[in-house]
Amino acid sequence: MAVEIRKQSPWRVSTYVPNERETQILGGSQTHASVGINLYQTLRTYAARLGLSWLVRFEAELRYPRTDGTTGVFYPDLFVAPEVEVGHEEPYEVEVVGRPPVLVVEIASKKTVRRDVGPKRQAYAELGVAEYLTFDPRHGQGLALHGYRLAGQGRYREIPRTAEGSLWLASIGLWVRAEEPIKALDGPLLRLTTRTGERLLHLEEEAEAREAAEEARETAEEAREAAEEGWEAERQAREAAEAEIARLRALLDNPASEP
């Protein structure tokens, strides 16, 4: 379903959404926080690994101009803006930066779900955010993941999903899908996958991978040290054998020297 937006001057939003405050940004559950934090860290790690200049922000202030001359304020759960530098303590001001983020993600909660898929979706489309992702991780919502992409004239069309439920995010060149909890008491998370099928790791998985790599390094080091000790013992045994052979040869060459 497309969300029709009247064409406005660059970045100016006519759909009114009350300004959000920093004290309102938390979704109120550990699941909500885990989804956002894992997605944030996964994207930062991926960008750093590839040397990509991505501004990735989690629950940070986003300021945008309205058509009535006022300034709107959102605190998206996450947004990505390639090739943009903004100070850590500074808000993302669309008019100052010169363009909106390419991707915004909102993680729904009981208090925010209607706004996330209603007026905020319209506002982001008017603002020119290339892709908008909503995810409802609450129990009983069926891992409700939806993506929207600008389709000309400032309107969104829903991103089609694969049979496995993945959505292609052209803005960052990655697949995303909702996954059931890895552990019984955990909540669902969003899994990012590269075009070639590499599954990007969540925080806990990344830590486990580093721990496994460190254990493998220590095991290899112990094996190397053991091998070196074995080589040293072999060298000493060889030298002792050669010395004994030399002694015996000397006795054979000079029997009179025997005690």
matplotlib code that plots the C-alpha trace (Angstrom):
import matplotlib.pyplot as plt

x = [0.0, 1.4, 1.3, 0.5, 2.4, 1.9, 5.1, 6.7, 9.8, 13.0, 12.7, 9.7, 7.1, 3.4, 2.2, 2.2, 3.6, 4.1, 7.7, 9.3, 11.5, 14.5, 12.6, 10.0, 12.4, 12.6, 10.2, 9.7, 11.0, 14.3, 13.2, 12.8, 16.2, 17.9, 16.6, 17.8, 21.2, 22.0, 21.0, 23.1, 26.2, 25.9, 25.7, 28.7, 30.8, 30.0, 30.7, 34.0, 35.1, 34.5, 35.8, 32.4, 31.8, 28.3, 26.8, 24.7, 22.8, 20.6, 17.8, 19.4, 17.7, 16.7, 15.5, 13.6, 11.7, 8.0, 6.1, 4.7, 8.2, 8.6, 11.1, 10.0, 11.9, 12.0, 14.1, 14.2, 15.2, 17.9, 19.0, 21.8, 23.3, 26.3, 29.1, 27.9, 29.8, 28.0, 29.5, 28.6, 26.8, 25.1, 21.6, 21.1, 19.6, 18.4, 18.8, 22.3, 23.5, 21.8, 19.9, 17.9, 19.1, 18.8, 17.3, 15.2, 14.1, 11.3, 10.8, 7.2, 5.9, 2.3, 2.5, 4.1, 2.8, 0.0, 2.1, 5.0, 2.9, 0.7, 1.7, 5.4, 5.6, 4.0, 6.4, 9.5, 8.2, 7.8, 11.2, 12.7, 14.0, 14.7, 13.7, 11.7, 11.6, 9.1, 9.4, 7.0, 8.9, 6.1, 4.9, 2.0, 2.7, 4.1, 7.5, 5.8, 8.5, 7.6, 9.7, 8.9, 10.8, 10.3, 8.6, 8.7, 6.7, 7.4, 5.4, 6.2, 5.5, 6.0, 9.2, 8.3, 9.6, 11.1, 9.5, 11.7, 10.5, 13.6, 13.5, 16.2, 17.4, 18.8, 19.9, 22.6, 22.9, 21.8, 19.0, 17.0, 14.7, 13.1, 14.3, 12.8, 14.6, 17.9, 17.3, 14.0, 13.9, 15.2, 13.1, 13.3, 16.0, 16.6, 19.2, 21.2, 22.7, 25.0, 24.1, 26.4, 24.6, 27.0, 25.0, 26.2, 26.6, 24.6, 26.4, 26.4, 27.5, 30.3, 31.5, 31.3, 33.2, 36.0, 36.2, 36.4, 39.1, 41.1, 40.8, 41.9, 44.9, 45.9, 45.5, 47.7, 50.3, 50.3, 50.8, 53.6, 55.3, 54.8, 56.3, 59.3, 59.8, 59.6, 62.1, 64.5, 64.3, 64.8, 67.9, 69.3, 68.7, 70.3, 73.4, 73.7, 73.4, 76.0, 78.4, 77.9, 78.6, 81.7, 82.9, 82.4, 84.2, 87.1, 87.2, 87.2, 90.0, 92.1, 91.3, 94.2, 92.4, 89.8, 89.9]
y = [0.0, 3.4, 6.4, 9.5, 12.6, 16.0, 17.3, 20.0, 22.0, 20.0, 18.1, 20.2, 18.1, 19.0, 15.9, 17.0, 14.7, 16.1, 16.6, 13.8, 14.2, 12.2, 11.0, 9.4, 7.3, 4.1, 1.4, 0.2, -3.4, -5.2, -6.8, -3.3, -2.2, -5.5, -5.2, -1.6, -2.1, -5.2, -3.7, -0.5, -2.4, -4.9, -2.0, -0.1, -3.3, -4.1, -0.5, -0.4, -3.8, -2.5, 1.0, 2.5, 6.1, 5.5, 7.6, 5.1, 6.4, 4.8, 6.7, 10.0, 13.4, 14.1, 17.6, 18.4, 21.5, 21.7, 23.6, 26.0, 27.1, 25.3, 22.5, 18.9, 16.5, 12.7, 10.2, 7.3, 4.0, 3.9, 5.7, 5.5, 8.3, 7.4, 10.0, 12.2, 13.5, 14.9, 15.5, 12.9, 15.5, 17.2, 16.4, 15.4, 18.6, 17.8, 21.4, 21.7, 18.3, 18.9, 15.6, 13.2, 9.8, 7.0, 4.5, 5.0, 2.1, 2.3, -0.6, -0.6, -0.7, -0.7, 3.1, 3.9, 1.3, 3.4, 6.4, 4.5, 3.0, 6.1, 9.7, 9.1, 6.9, 9.8, 12.3, 10.2, 9.9, 13.7, 14.2, 12.0, 9.1, 6.5, 3.5, 3.1, -0.1, -0.9, -4.0, -5.1, -7.5, -7.9, -11.4, -12.4, -9.9, -12.6, -10.9, -8.0, -6.6, -4.1, -2.1, 0.9, 2.5, 5.9, 5.4, 8.9, 12.0, 11.5, 8.4, 5.0, 1.6, -1.5, -3.5, -7.0, -9.9, -13.2, -16.5, -16.7, -13.2, -11.2, -7.6, -6.1, -2.7, -1.1, 2.0, 0.0, -3.1, -5.7, -8.2, -8.0, -10.5, -11.1, -14.1, -16.1, -15.8, -17.6, -18.4, -19.3, -16.2, -13.7, -11.7, -11.8, -9.8, -8.5, -10.4, -8.7, -10.7, -9.6, -10.1, -13.1, -14.7, -13.9, -13.6, -10.6, -11.4, -10.1, -8.7, -12.0, -13.9, -11.5, -11.9, -15.7, -15.6, -13.4, -15.8, -18.8, -17.1, -16.3, -19.9, -21.1, -18.8, -19.9, -23.6, -23.0, -21.2, -24.0, -26.5, -24.4, -24.3, -28.0, -28.6, -26.4, -28.3, -31.6, -30.3, -29.2, -32.6, -34.3, -32.1, -32.9, -36.6, -36.5, -34.7, -37.2, -40.1, -38.5, -38.0, -41.7, -42.8, -40.7, -42.2, -45.7, -45.0, -43.6, -46.8, -49.0, -46.9, -47.0, -50.2, -49.4, -46.5, -48.7, -48.5]
z = [0.0, -1.0, 1.3, -0.9, 0.0, -1.4, -3.0, -0.8, -0.9, -0.1, 3.2, 4.5, 6.2, 6.3, 8.3, 11.9, 14.5, 18.0, 18.8, 20.7, 23.8, 24.8, 27.9, 25.6, 23.4, 25.3, 24.3, 27.8, 27.5, 27.4, 24.0, 22.5, 23.7, 22.6, 19.0, 18.7, 20.4, 18.4, 15.1, 15.9, 16.9, 14.0, 11.4, 13.1, 13.1, 9.4, 8.3, 10.2, 8.7, 5.2, 5.8, 5.1, 6.3, 7.8, 10.5, 12.5, 15.5, 18.1, 19.8, 18.7, 18.0, 14.4, 13.6, 10.4, 9.0, 8.8, 6.1, 8.8, 9.6, 12.8, 13.6, 14.1, 16.4, 16.2, 18.2, 15.8, 17.3, 14.6, 11.5, 8.9, 6.9, 4.7, 4.2, 6.9, 9.9, 12.9, 16.4, 19.0, 21.1, 18.2, 16.8, 13.2, 11.6, 8.1, 6.9, 8.2, 6.9, 3.6, 3.3, 5.5, 6.6, 3.9, 6.4, 9.5, 11.8, 14.3, 16.8, 17.8, 21.3, 22.7, 23.0, 19.6, 17.1, 15.7, 15.3, 13.8, 11.0, 10.6, 10.7, 11.3, 8.2, 6.2, 7.8, 6.9, 3.3, 3.0, 4.5, 1.8, 3.9, 1.2, 3.2, 6.4, 8.5, 11.2, 13.5, 16.3, 18.5, 21.1, 21.9, 19.8, 16.9, 14.6, 14.1, 12.3, 10.0, 7.3, 5.0, 2.8, 0.0, -1.7, -5.1, -6.6, -5.8, -2.0, -1.4, 0.1, -1.3, 0.7, 0.1, -1.1, 1.0, 0.0, 0.9, 3.9, 5.0, 4.1, 2.9, 0.7, 2.0, -1.1, 1.0, 2.8, 0.6, 3.1, 3.7, 6.9, 8.5, 11.8, 13.8, 16.6, 19.9, 20.1, 23.7, 25.4, 27.6, 25.0, 22.6, 18.7, 16.9, 13.4, 11.4, 8.7, 5.8, 3.0, -0.7, -0.7, 2.2, 5.1, 8.3, 10.3, 14.0, 16.9, 20.0, 21.9, 18.9, 18.2, 21.7, 21.5, 18.1, 19.7, 22.7, 20.4, 18.3, 21.4, 22.7, 19.3, 19.4, 22.9, 21.8, 18.8, 21.0, 23.5, 20.6, 19.2, 22.6, 23.1, 19.6, 20.4, 23.7, 21.8, 19.2, 22.0, 23.7, 20.4, 19.7, 23.1, 22.7, 19.2, 20.6, 23.4, 21.0, 18.7, 21.7, 22.7, 19.1, 19.0, 22.4, 21.2, 17.9, 19.9, 21.9, 18.8, 17.2, 20.4, 22.4, 24.8, 26.1, 27.7, 31.5]

ax = plt.figure().add_subplot(projection="3d")
ax.plot(x, y, z, "-o")
ax.set_aspect("equal")
plt.show()
